[in-house]
């Protein structure tokens, strides 16, 4: 199967090259990204109107709450992937946004995959140590210092 990713801002241009005169190819899946509602409302109608047999939505990095219910209701979207942004400067992603898209997918029988938790906004008891001075077992002061220096060097802390 061929999966074409990277259609972020230019889905309308890429799709002009896929005109087959039919309803698409059996072994080609086109994935369109929508990181927020504005991009979903721009890109997904183009995806749905195009001669494609297999369509997927990728909301990664997910930068806001999105409602894709009307697009899923068409029955033309086969799969949705959501995730946070990666890297030391990852923008926040509220886990409730992910859960809402998952609920939308369940209502319409569309498969869903949660890919990356980076950038997820911390909440009470979520990825936090149990105490302020908690350390990983077996970590020597030298190792802890080396890790801290490396993280500072790469602007991760």
N, C-alpha and C positions, 0 to 999 in steps of 0.2 A: 504494500500500500504506500502511496505517496502522500505525505502530509505537508502542506505548504503553510509555514508559519511566517511571522514577520510581516504581516499585512497591516500593521498598526495604522499609519496615516494614509496609506495609498491603496486601500482595497479597491477603490473604483478604477484605478489605473491598471492594477494587476489583473482584475477580472476582465478587462477588455481583451487580454491575451488568451482567455479561456473560452471564448465563444466557439462553441462546437456545432451549433445549429440543432443540438438536441437538449437533453436534460442533464448533461454532465457525464463524467467517466466513472465507471464502477470502482476503480482503485485509487481515486483522488479524493482526499478530504481537504477542505478549505477551512482554516481556523481564523476567525476574526477576533481581534482584541477589543476590549471595552473596559478601560480602567475606571471610568466614572459614567454617570448617566448621560452626559452630553455626548460622549463618544459612542455609547451604546445606541443612542437615538440617531446618530449619524451613520454609523457603520452597519448596524444589523439590518436595516431595511435593504441596503445594497446587497448584503449577503443573501438575504431571503429572496430577492428578486432575480438573482443571477442563476444561470444554468449550471447548477451544482447538485450532485446527488448526495454528498455527505458534507454536513456543516457542523462546525463546533464553535463554541465561544470560549475565549480565554480572558479572564479578568485577573490579570497579574501584570504589574502590581495593582491590587485593588485599592483605589484611592478615595473611594466614597461609596455610600450605599447606592445600589442600583436595582431598578425594577425591570426585569427582563421577561416578566410574566406574559405580556402580549406576544413576544417573539417565540417563547416556548410553546404557547398555545397553538401556533401554526402547525406543530408536529414536524417541522422541517429541521429543527436543531436536534442533533443526536447526542451531544455531550457538552458539559460545561466544566471548565477547570478554573478554580479560584486560588489566589495566594497573595501573601504579602510581598513587599519589596525586599530584596536582599542587599547586603552591604552595610558598611558602617554608617552610612547616611540615609538609611532606609526611612522612608516617610511612613507615618503611622497607618495602620490598618486595624480597624475595630473588628474583633471577632464576630460581633453581632451582624455585621454586613455579610460575612461569609455564611453564617447560619441562615440568614434570610434568603440568600440565593439558593442554598441547599434546599430549603423548604419549598421554594418556587419549583425547583427541579423535581422534587418528590411529587408535588401536585400534578405535574405534567408527564411523569414517567421518563424523565431525561436523566441519564447517568451523570454523576457529579464526582469530582475529585478535588480534594483540598491538598495543594501541592507544597506550600511553603509558609511556615509560621513567622518568618522574619518580619519585623515591622509591626507585629500584633501589639496593640496597646495593652500594657500591663494593667491588671486589675487586682483586687485584693486576693492574696493567696495564689496568684498565677505566676509561675516562674520566679518566685521570690524565695530567698533563703528563709529558714524558720527563725533565725536570729541574725542580728547585725554582724556578729563576729564569727559566723559560720564559715568553715573552710572545708575543702574536700579532704577526705581522709588520706593521710600519707603525703601531703604536700609539705615539702620543706620550705623554710623561709627563703632560701636561695632560689628555689624553683618558682615560688610565688613572685619574688622580685623580678626574675627574668621574664615571666609571663606578663607582669604588669608593664615592664619596660617595652616589651614587644608590642603590646596593645597600644601604648602611648605613641610609639614610633609610627604605627600605621593609623594614628588618629581614630582609634576605635574606642578610646576612653579619654 
